């Protein structure tokens, strides 16, 4: 306790140090309760929050806990494939224990289960929907496209991004010396949010999954679980948000797979690609919201905003990013390489619907794009024209 004089008044301050042996209980009025902080209030912890406090008191997290499943009963082809593609070396079996996916008894941790091809943790699913209109009641056809995505966290991330790509359109218009393309959403920003949703969501919450809802004017990405320490994202400075990992084992393996960085630059990867757009306006920034049970990011439709701000410019819709035409495919290849320098020709072929031979043929015609290194350890570089 200490006393400070503020504006001529003596104020008694009582500071209670944080403890590691959670949960701490309040005993009174014939009840036994534990409290958590939500914003500027203290509220009674629900069952899920209580479990989280128990894990914290044992210096553990959900993803680090051992499951009842044996390592030998599951396959990890998606994990191995992505690790090899990113690092150029095979994912050796000894890595499973060193990365916290298997305990010393050969039992998978929850993180290990989440990385398995046949991941049995049902709340890890992702539900994606492209709604017809601006609400979930769009008329005779409510949903134009939908998918329930299951499997390894690698599959969840890749398949969710594939769903988003096929439901995003691009418009373009011509300037005297160039063609300007405007996508509805910036893929780098969206992928960062999806990655964070899978890596940092609260897997203790049963019956609640990650949702991606695409409307005519926006995309909403919902992830179960509040901000760590009960803070509200809408009340925070987005440029100064500390990196706190709810699932450190998952975050570490995502780093090894090239999906995340350890330095906690996730918010910048969401905001800065948008601010770098030559046609950027503040209305294009996403909206962040969190409460006791959720974290939601809302991306406004950039095309809708741009069209409203430029009614006199004639723009053309390009649903497929014009990859069916020679020039359009060249621009698309350059864009994909710029956003992911380690992408392979096979991945380019799969994303574009073309053959690997076609992709290689177009790369030969792009001398300013060159491959540095060899095999999966190499990467693409784009020389300035």
ChimeraX attribute file (.defattr): number of C-alpha atoms within 10 A of each C-alpha:
attribute: neighborCount
match mode: 1-to-1
recipient: residues
	/A:1	7
	/A:2	9
	/A:3	11
	/A:4	11
	/A:5	9
	/A:6	8
	/A:7	7
	/A:8	7
	/A:9	9
	/A:10	11
	/A:11	12
	/A:12	11
	/A:13	10
	/A:14	9
	/A:15	8
	/A:16	7
	/A:17	6
	/A:18	7
	/A:19	9
	/A:20	12
	/A:21	13
	/A:22	17
	/A:23	22
	/A:24	16
	/A:25	11
	/A:26	12
	/A:27	10
	/A:28	8
	/A:29	6
	/A:30	6
	/A:31	8
	/A:32	10
	/A:33	16
	/A:34	18
	/A:35	18
	/A:36	19
	/A:37	15
	/A:38	18
	/A:39	17
	/A:40	9
	/A:41	9
	/A:42	12
	/A:43	14
	/A:44	14
	/A:45	17
	/A:46	12
	/A:47	11
	/A:48	16
	/A:49	21
	/A:50	18
	/A:51	15
	/A:52	20
	/A:53	23
	/A:54	17
	/A:55	18
	/A:56	16
	/A:57	16
	/A:58	13
	/A:59	11
	/A:60	15
	/A:61	20
	/A:62	21
	/A:63	25
	/A:64	21
	/A:65	18
	/A:66	22
	/A:67	17
	/A:68	11
	/A:69	16
	/A:70	16
	/A:71	20
	/A:72	9
	/A:73	9
	/A:74	16
	/A:75	16
	/A:76	18
	/A:77	15
	/A:78	17
	/A:79	20
	/A:80	17
	/A:81	16
	/A:82	18
	/A:83	19
	/A:84	16
	/A:85	20
	/A:86	18
	/A:87	16
	/A:88	15
	/A:89	13
	/A:90	13
	/A:91	17
	/A:92	8
	/A:93	10
	/A:94	9
	/A:95	12
	/A:96	18
	/A:97	17
	/A:98	11
	/A:99	16
	/A:100	23
	/A:101	27
	/A:102	27
	/A:103	20
	/A:104	10
	/A:105	10
	/A:106	15
	/A:107	20
	/A:108	29
	/A:109	26
	/A:110	26
	/A:111	26
	/A:112	30
	/A:113	29
	/A:114	23
	/A:115	27
	/A:116	25
	/A:117	19
	/A:118	14
	/A:119	21
	/A:120	14
	/A:121	15
	/A:122	15
	/A:123	17
	/A:124	24
	/A:125	22
	/A:126	26
	/A:127	18
	/A:128	22
	/A:129	22
	/A:130	22
	/A:131	22
	/A:132	19
	/A:133	17
	/A:134	13
	/A:135	14
	/A:136	15
	/A:137	12
	/A:138	14
	/A:139	11
	/A:140	7
	/A:141	11
	/A:142	15
	/A:143	17
	/A:144	14
	/A:145	15
	/A:146	15
	/A:147	14
	/A:148	13
	/A:149	18
	/A:150	22
	/A:151	23
	/A:152	26
	/A:153	26
	/A:154	24
	/A:155	18
	/A:156	23
	/A:157	20
	/A:158	15
	/A:159	19
	/A:160	22
	/A:161	18
	/A:162	12
	/A:163	18
	/A:164	21
	/A:165	14
	/A:166	12
	/A:167	16
	/A:168	19
	/A:169	17
	/A:170	18
	/A:171	20
	/A:172	18
	/A:173	14
	/A:174	13
	/A:175	8
	/A:176	5
	/A:177	6
	/A:178	8
	/A:179	10
	/A:180	13
	/A:181	18
	/A:182	21
	/A:183	18
	/A:184	23
	/A:185	22
	/A:186	17
	/A:187	18
	/A:188	16
	/A:189	20
	/A:190	21
	/A:191	19
	/A:192	19
	/A:193	21
	/A:194	24
	/A:195	22
	/A:196	19
	/A:197	24
	/A:198	25
	/A:199	24
	/A:200	23
	/A:201	24
	/A:202	26
	/A:203	23
	/A:204	18
	/A:205	15
	/A:206	13
	/A:207	11
	/A:208	20
	/A:209	21
	/A:210	22
	/A:211	21
	/A:212	25
	/A:213	20
	/A:214	29
	/A:215	21
	/A:216	15
	/A:217	16
	/A:218	17
	/A:219	24
	/A:220	18
	/A:221	20
	/A:222	25
	/A:223	26
	/A:224	26
	/A:225	25
	/A:226	23
	/A:227	23
	/A:228	14
	/A:229	11
	/A:230	19
	/A:231	17
	/A:232	19
	/A:233	19
	/A:234	12
	/A:235	11
	/A:236	11
	/A:237	8
	/A:238	13
	/A:239	10
	/A:240	9
	/A:241	13
	/A:242	11
	/A:243	13
	/A:244	12
	/A:245	17
	/A:246	20
	/A:247	20
	/A:248	19
	/A:249	22
	/A:250	25
	/A:251	23
	/A:252	19
	/A:253	22
	/A:254	21
	/A:255	13
	/A:256	17
	/A:257	20
	/A:258	15
	/A:259	18
	/A:260	19
	/A:261	14
	/A:262	12
	/A:263	8
	/A:264	14
	/A:265	15
	/A:266	18
	/A:267	18
	/A:268	15
	/A:269	16
	/A:270	20
	/A:271	18
	/A:272	13
	/A:273	14
	/A:274	22
	/A:275	14
	/A:276	9
	/A:277	12
	/A:278	8
	/A:279	12
	/A:280	15
	/A:281	14
	/A:282	8
	/A:283	13
	/A:284	21
	/A:285	18
	/A:286	19
	/A:287	14
	/A:288	18
	/A:289	16
	/A:290	22
	/A:291	17
	/A:292	18
	/A:293	16
	/A:294	17
	/A:295	22
	/A:296	23
	/A:297	20
	/A:298	19
	/A:299	23
	/A:300	21
	/A:301	23
	/A:302	24
	/A:303	21
	/A:304	14
	/A:305	16
	/A:306	19
	/A:307	14
	/A:308	10
	/A:309	11
	/A:310	10
	/A:311	9
	/A:312	8
	/A:313	11
	/A:314	10
	/A:315	16
	/A:316	12
	/A:317	16
	/A:318	16
	/A:319	14
	/A:320	16
	/A:321	21
	/A:322	18
	/A:323	18
	/A:324	12
	/A:325	9
	/A:326	10
	/A:327	11
	/A:328	13
	/A:329	19
	/A:330	17
	/A:331	15
	/A:332	16
	/A:333	20
	/A:334	19
	/A:335	12
	/A:336	16
	/A:337	19
	/A:338	15
	/A:339	11
	/A:340	13
	/A:341	17
	/A:342	20
	/A:343	18
	/A:344	18
	/A:345	18
	/A:346	15
	/A:347	13
	/A:348	19
	/A:349	17
	/A:350	12
	/A:351	13
	/A:352	18
	/A:353	11
	/A:354	15
	/A:355	14
	/A:356	17
	/A:357	12
	/A:358	12
	/A:359	19
	/A:360	15
	/A:361	11
	/A:362	16
	/A:363	17
	/A:364	11
	/A:365	10
	/A:366	15
	/A:367	11
	/A:368	13
	/A:369	19
	/A:370	14
	/A:371	13
	/A:372	12
	/A:373	10
	/A:374	9
	/A:375	11
	/A:376	15
	/A:377	14
	/A:378	18
	/A:379	18
	/A:380	18
	/A:381	16
	/A:382	15
	/A:383	9
	/A:384	6
	/A:385	6
